[in-house]
Amino acid sequence: TPFPAFSAKLNVWVTWWAAQWLMGPCSLEDLDPVDMQAMSAAGRDRGGDGSGQQLLVHRCRFLEKAACASVCVNVCKMPTQAFFNEEMGVTMRMEPDYETLECRFKFGVPPSAADESNTDAGFVELNHGLCVVGCMQHNTAIAIRFRRAGVDVVYINT
C-alpha cells in the first residue's frame, strides 16, 4: 500500500460507516501502546500514529447470534483479516472478546503469530463455554478450518 497510514484511517472509517448493520453499534478509538509496539516490531511504523485506527464493535451481533467462538474465528475473524491484509493490502488484526461479545478491528496492526499459524482458540476445537451453549441450541456443532489453499468444512452431529 503506497500510503499505509492514510489507508488504515480510511478503512477504519469506511468499516465503521458501512458495517454497523451487520455487527451492531461501533465506535472509533485510538490504538493502545501495546498495539503501537506491535506495529513497530513488525516494521510497520509507517502504519499511522494510532489515532482513530481501532474500530470497537460494542456487542457483535454475528457472535451473539452464532453463539460459538469457533464460528466467530473461522467464519468471520480469519476471512476478514485475510480480506484486508491480502486482498486490500491494509494491515489489520481482529480481536474478539468472547466474554463481552466485543470485537476490535485494529488497522495498522499485523495479525498475531497465532493468527498466521491458525492456532487461535477457535480453530479445530469447540472449546469455549459460548460454543457449548450455541451448539446445543442449534443441535449441531460446526468446525471449520480455513487454509490458504481452500476451506475444509466438517459437520459434527451432537
Backbone hydrogen bonds, N-H to C=O, Kabsch-Sander energy under -0.5 kcal/mol:
donor,donor_aa,acceptor,acceptor_aa,energy
5,A,46,R,-0.6
7,S,3,F,-2.9
8,A,4,P,-2.4
9,K,5,A,-2.0
10,L,6,F,-2.8
11,N,7,S,-2.6
12,V,8,A,-2.1
13,W,9,K,-1.8
14,V,10,L,-2.7
15,T,11,N,-2.4
16,W,12,V,-2.3
17,W,13,W,-2.6
18,A,14,V,-2.8
19,A,15,T,-2.1
20,Q,16,W,-0.5
22,L,19,A,-1.1
23,M,19,A,-2.4
24,G,20,Q,-1.9
27,S,56,L,-1.9
29,E,54,Q,-3.1
31,L,50,G,-2.6
35,D,32,D,-0.6
36,M,32,D,-1.9
37,Q,33,P,-2.1
38,A,34,V,-1.9
39,M,35,D,-2.1
40,S,36,M,-2.0
41,A,37,Q,-2.9
42,A,38,A,-1.6
43,G,40,S,-1.6
44,R,39,M,-3.1
47,G,44,R,-2.3
53,Q,50,G,-1.3
54,Q,29,E,-2.3
55,L,105,F,-2.5
56,L,27,S,-3.1
56,L,54,Q,-0.6
57,V,55,L,-0.6
57,V,103,C,-3.3
58,H,25,P,-2.1
58,H,56,L,-0.7
59,R,25,P,-0.5
60,C,101,L,-3.4
61,R,23,M,-2.2
64,E,60,C,-2.4
65,K,61,R,-2.8
66,A,62,F,-2.6
67,A,63,L,-2.4
72,C,68,C,-2.0
73,V,69,A,-2.6
74,N,70,S,-2.8
75,V,71,V,-2.6
76,C,71,V,-0.6
76,C,72,C,-1.5
77,K,72,C,-2.7
78,M,73,V,-2.7
80,T,76,C,-2.5
81,Q,77,K,-2.9
82,A,78,M,-2.5
83,F,79,P,-2.4
84,F,80,T,-2.4
85,N,81,Q,-2.9
86,E,82,A,-2.6
87,E,82,A,-1.1
87,E,83,F,-1.0
88,M,83,F,-2.3
89,G,84,F,-0.6
90,V,84,F,-2.9
91,T,89,G,-0.5
93,R,106,K,-1.7
95,E,104,R,-2.4
97,D,102,E,-3.1
98,Y,96,P,-0.6
101,L,97,D,-2.1
103,C,57,V,-1.6
104,R,95,E,-1.6
105,F,55,L,-2.5
106,K,93,R,-3.5
106,K,104,R,-0.6
107,F,53,Q,-2.3
107,F,105,F,-0.8
108,G,91,T,-3.5
109,V,106,K,-1.2
116,E,112,S,-2.1
117,S,113,A,-1.8
118,N,115,D,-1.1
119,T,114,A,-2.4
120,D,114,A,-0.5
123,F,120,D,-1.8
125,E,123,F,-3.8
127,N,125,E,-1.0
131,C,128,H,-1.3
132,V,128,H,-1.5
133,V,129,G,-1.9
134,G,67,A,-0.8
134,G,130,L,-2.4
135,C,131,C,-3.3
136,M,132,V,-1.9
137,Q,133,V,-2.0
138,H,134,G,-1.9
139,N,135,C,-0.9
140,T,135,C,-0.9
141,A,156,I,-2.3
143,A,141,A,-0.5
143,A,154,V,-2.1
144,I,142,I,-0.5
145,R,152,D,-1.9
146,F,144,I,-0.5
147,R,150,G,-2.6
150,G,147,R,-0.9
152,D,145,R,-2.0
154,V,143,A,-2.1
156,I,141,A,-2.4
156,I,154,V,-0.5
157,N,155,Y,-0.5
158,T,139,N,-0.8
